[in-house]
């Protein structure tokens, strides 16, 4: 730490995900306290970026007001593209106007401490590397599955962001050239098959041919089911739900195999909904084994992430602590 950062300083971490804003305080040893989670609906429609910016500032001010230790820095993870050099959010689904706001500067002016903006999957990757199952692993891929599909890449013990900070967007690797148009403007991206919304879409299509699934009961009562409903049905042994989760894992495994062949990874860490990853992990590993070099696959261990929904908060706090040194 610099001489200006007190030894007892703490760090605020915020993780903006598809359905929640999570926040918490990290001390110098990485202990998490004041963890909070509140729902938000910024993914449901094109919400003004100013509204989101103001909400994040409010959460930060409320949390900092409760501290009994000096604030050393703030880290925030965003589910989109963050330019690591300019510290600007340049693209975020359904909230494009956030790119027009210099929110980083607003945070610096409001709190007068180091502030780090990062992609939220990268932040979670840092947490898993520091305190999770990837400790002391030099080369690994962290795959986060949920509203979208993202990844963090660690090589030689360092998070790799690429030139501007946009590395890790495996959700936009092409798996079907004739597939659906993606929100990014391309076609047949992994997310058009394996994001939560598209898993639901694919399951609806399958139900037109298979009415034996418990999920068909939702349609009979004019109700829609969610990704969480599919996961629950799969855990209860529903054949169709199990099939959909297995196929989802296989598509992700196709991309993971390419990463293993290209980078000779030591580990792949699968994160996301705790129940979902227990279903997806075997299918991902199976497809990766089928598509990668046997020698490269044998070098690679597949594990479920040890840190749960708090990973992004912890990682953002760690990045803020590093910035304050």
N, C-alpha and C positions, 0 to 999 in steps of 0.2 A: 504494500500500500504506500501511497505517497504520504509525506509528512502532514498533508492537509486532511487526510482521512483518519479519523480516530480508530484506535485498535478495536473498540467495542461497537463499531459501526455495523448497521444491518442494511439489507438490500431488499428492495421491493421487486417482486417478479409478477408479471401479468401475462396470462395466456389467453388469447382470444381464439376460440374454436368455433365450430359451426353452430353450436347451440348454447354455449356458455361463455361467460367471462370468469376466469379463475384468477385469483390473486393470493399472494401470501408474502411473508417476510422470511428471508434467509439470513442466518447469521454467518460469521466467518467460517464456522465449521460445517456449514451446509444444512444445519437444522432448520426445518420448516415450522413456522408458527403463523397464527392469524390467517389460516387458509380459509378462503371463501369461494363460493361458486354461485353465480346468479345466471338465470336464463336470459337469453336475448334472442331477437328474431331478425337480425340483420341479413340473414340468408334467405328470408322468405320473400323479400321484395327489394326493389332498388332504393334502399334507404340513403338519405343524404349523409355524406361523409361527415358533415359537421356534427350531426347528432351522435354518431359513434365517437368522434373525437372528444366531444364534451362529456360523454359518459365515461370514457377512459380517464379523463382528467379528474372527474368527480370521484371515481373509485380510488384513484391514487391519493387525492387530497384527504379523503375520509380515512384511509388506512394510515397515512403518515401522521395524521392528527392524533392517532391513538398510540403512537410509539413512545416508549420510555428510553430509547437509545437513539443516537444520531443516525440519520439516513446517509448512507455512503454512496448510493447509486440506484438507478431504476433500469430494469430490463423488461421489454415487452415483445412477445412473440405474436406475429400476425399470420393468418392463413392465406398467404399470397406472396407476391414477389416484393422483396425488400432490397433496395440498392444499398449494399454494405458501405459504399464509399460516401454517398450523399445522405444516408440514413433516412431515405424517403420510401414510403410505401408506394410502389409504382403500379401495382395491379392487385386488386382484391375482388373476388367474385361478388356481384350484387351491391358492392359499395365502391364503384369506380371513382366517385368524386372525392374519396379520401386521398387520392393521388394529388389532388389540387391543393392540399393543406400541408404546410410544413409543421406537422404535429410534433416532430422531434424538437424543433426549436421552441415550440410552446411548452413542452415538458421541461426543457432546460431552463427557460425563463421562469417557470412556475416553481421549480424546486432547487435550482442552482446546484445540481449534482450531476455527475456523469450519467448519461442516458444512452442505452443501447437498444436499437430496434433490430429485430431478427425474424426470419421465418420461424413459425412456431414449431415445425418439425425439427429444424436445426437446433432450436433451444432444447427440445426434449432429448435429442441425440446427445447433447452435452451432458445432460443430467444422467442419462443411462451410462455414459462413458465414465462419469465421475463417481456415481454412487450405485449404479445398477449392475446388470449382468455383463456389461462390456468393459468392466474395469480391467486395465492392463492388456487390453486387446488393441493391437496397433491398426488393424485394417478390418473395418466392418461396415455393413450397410444396415441402417435403421429404417424399417419400413413401417409407416403409420397409416392405418386403414380406418376410414370413417366416412365423413361427408365427402372427402376426396381421398386420393392416394398420394402420399408424399414420402420423401425419403431424406435422410441425412447420411452423408458419406464421410467416413473417417479413414484417412490413410496416413501411415507413419505416425499415428497418435494425434493427428490434428484434424479438426473439422475442415472439410474442403468446401468452399463456397463458390469457387469459380471466379472469373474476372470481376463481376459486379455483385455477386451474391445470389445468383439465380440457380445454382446447381441443385440437384436433388429432385427435380420435377419428373419423377418416373411415371406419375399419373398421366403424363402427356407423351409418353413413348407409345408408338403405334403398334397395335396388336392385330388390327383388322383394317386393311386399306380400303375396304368397301363398307366399313362400319358407319355408325351414326356420326353426325357432325358434333364436334365438341365445343364447349364454351370458349375454348382458346382459339377457335377458328380452324383447327385441323379436323381430321376425320379419323375415326377408329382408334382414338386414344384409349389407354387402359381405363381411365376414369369413366368412359362411356359404357363400360361393362361392370366395373368393380367398385364404383362409389356407392354409398348407401342408397341414394335415389335410384340408381340404375339397377341395383340388385332387386329393389322393389319392383321396378318396371319389368325386368326379366321374369320375375316370379309371377307377376300378373299374366304375362303372355303364356307362361307354362300352364297356369291354372285353366286356360281355355281348353286345354287338352286333358288335364288331370284334375278331376273334381274330388279325388279321395283325400286330399290334404286337409288338415284342420284349418288351413288358411282360407279355404273356400267358404268357410262359415262366415268370414267377414263380408264377403261379397253377397252372400245370401241375405245378410241383414243390412245391405247398403252401407257398409262401413269399410273404410280403407285400413289396410295394415301397414305397419312400419318396418323398418330394418330391424328394430328391436324385437318385433313380433316374430319375424323370420328366425332370428337367433334363438328365441325362446322355444319356438316350435322344433327347431333342429335339436336343441338340447333335450327335448322331450321325445325325440325319436321319430319325428315326422319325416317320412321318406323324401317328400318333395323339398322341404326346407333343407334337409341334409344334402340333397343333390345340388341345390343352388349354392350353398356355402362351399361345397367341394369344388364345383366348377369355378366359382369365384377365385378360390385359392389356386387353382390350376392356371388361370390367366395371369395372376400375379407371379406365379412361379416361372412363367415364360420369360418375363422381364428380369426376374432375379437371376435366372440362368445366364442371361446375357451379361449381367453385371459380374457374376462369378467367373465366366470365361474371360472377360476383359480385364478384371482387376485381381483375380486370384485371392479372394477375400478369405479372412480367417473366420468370420462369423456373420450371420444374418440375424438381426433382432426384429421380431414382429411385434408391433404395438397396436393399440387401439382398444376397442371394447373388450374387456377382460374375457367375457364369455365367447365373443366372436373369434378372438385369436386362438383359443383352444381348438376351435373347429377349422380355422384357416391354416394354421401352422403345418399340420401334417400334409395337407394338399399342396401347399407352397413348396415344401421340401421335396415331396414326391415328384412334382413336375420339374423342379430345378434339377433333380438327380437325372431325370429322363433326358433333359436337354443340354446339360453341361458336360464338359470333359470329366471323365471319371476321376482323373488325377486332381483336377481343381475342386471337384465336389468333395472329395475325401479330405481336403484341407479345411473345409468350411463346416462350422457348427451352426445349427439352427436352434434358436432359443426364443421363448416368449419374453417380452420386456418385463423386468422385475418392478419397475416403477409404474404406477398406474396413472390416473388422471392428473396427478400433481406434477408429473414429469416436466411439462412445459413451464410451469411456474418456477420449479427448482432450477431448471436450466436457464431461464431468463435472469433469475437472481444471481446465478454463477457468472453469467456473462457481464452483469453489472458490476460484480465484485472484481472481475478481471480488468474491466475498464477503469476502475478506481485505483488500480495499483500504480 
